[in-house]
Amino acid sequence: MIRKIGLVSALVLAAATALGGCAALDPSGSAGAAAPVTAAPVEPVRDIHSHARPEIARVTHVSLDLAADFGAQTLSGAAALDITGEPGANEIVLDVRNLDIQDVRDAGGAPLQFETGPGDAILGQPLTVRFPALAPGERRCIVVRYATRPDAAALQWLSPAQTAGGERPYMFSQGQAILTRTWIPTQDSPGVRQTWDARIVVPSDLKVVMSAEAVGRGEPAGPGRTAWRFREPNPVPPYLIAIGVGDLAFRAIDERTGVWTEPSMLAAAHDELVPTAEMVDVAERLYGPYRWGRYDILVLPPSFPFGGMENPRLTFATPTIIAGDRSLVSLVAHELAHSWSGNLVTNATWADFWLNEGFTVYFENRIMEALYGPERALMLQSLGWGDLQSTLADLPPADTRLKLDLAGRDPDEGLTDVAYEKGAAFLRTIERIVGRERFDAWLKGYFERNAFRPMTTERFLEDIRAQLVTTPELERELMMEDWIYQPGMPANWVPPVSDAFVPVDAAARAFFADGGPASAIPWSGWSTQERQRFLAWRPDGVRAGADWLTAAQLADLEATLGLRDEGNAEVLFSWLQIAVAHRYEPAVPTLEKFLTTMGRRKFVLPLFQGLWAEGDWGRGLARRIYARARPGYHPVTANSVDAVVGRP
């Protein structure tokens, strides 16, 4: 139903129209001070995961003026949206989900008609705002006043007890894939790039960081309140607008890299992430300049649902990468690589997700090779290949294609190792056939030609055929369409083989298959990757869920390798998968502690799936542990586990 809104206070309207998205720019310079990047326009692509119609009218800039209420667990205020569109366009369609829309006005304060359409469990609702028809070349500003709800799926509000410091609350966002619409009313599609700025008001004992350039160091905003300002002049997809609020401290690594986290974690996080500075230098030498200014990392509380999130200028990272020996810093290489593949050149829709992740896994591995040598890079490739084989066996054939059909499905269903590892394998196949020098020249040019633009699989094919694959013979040899549109692995793929894993596999056979003692395993001399390989070894023909070890072997393995006290999350996860598959009771306390003290979905979901597959024993345990663990999980993780265990 169309609603007309009465008057709002002049104070609220003045605050909203002072945002950078409206004609009345904030004189403090918090918005629009840097000239936005312009990219060659491309034809809009219909995004089935967005209600937006950008071919008619689209958002070009978002200005946020929001206040955080930790008691109510809400953000409230206004979003001013710059819009442009076809001549005669008289409405724009935005994406919202569980937002309380209070009113919509134009830049002059006049109320605008708006309506929210029917809700969809995955997509949320369309918010349609009507205005006088656009003239050719005209830009318009609308101001949406709204509030989030405590259950906003992008936001997690943590009590002091859920933080490392234990004294102050914390809040962070996770927008990928389509969760930004739960805290910002905009066109929430990766194909609709937007510049943005923000003013965020929080209690004065907290700091705000965002995936943008900070403007100033905080300013008074009333008794006990401080306002923090940010701006991002480069156009980004909305899922990359991110916020973190808490008791935060910073330490520089070099002049353009550094670490944010809670004060008690800062020394360990900084020491672990020192290689970041050199990674940025290596990445630039490979594929061109870093275009985002600073590259900092925010190490979040343990409930962060992913390993990392490539938010521009400020990667969000799980504390599970702090292993004490820098053995898991490939995650930083991955998120840094996204600054080119994903942030600079972005999948236009989630069906083309492999264009983000396949390119990034390839690029990550090149960074690791340059820093740590070919053998470590090959070990990482081989581990990824093993993960991919398990994924290919578990998924329906249609979901093993790079170009996915996600109609009627949550785009999170496309976040599998197919996009990551099969995508990277495809690029490594091209590199192997055309040669690294030619491939690098093409890839560097690809990032330059398509910077700040959305990309589809079809546009990728047009680019590589125009620039690199220029003969029918090479086209046939590369089998590109088989890689992209057919299930499984094409015939021209060559699996990676790491010589470093040969003695590891021999030790695994000696213990797992031949019944040798755990004392013969050269565990202390192995890297994290070698330990992961060992624990991932399975005898041929062992089906999922089957036992292959005796209780005595499990006890020997756990005690001799010190797995109860293992501090490396990747290694501990690999061990707990074995323990769950064997219903090994002595490991239950370790499992319960692991699942109730961190919320990284990569670890949490497979362990609950493993428990659920173990019948009454596992299901009873899963329900008991999940009832304790769920309140500490981000909605991204909780929603995934809900589908397995059910909501407590």
Disulfide bonds with the S-S distance in Angstrom:
Cys22-Cys141 2.30
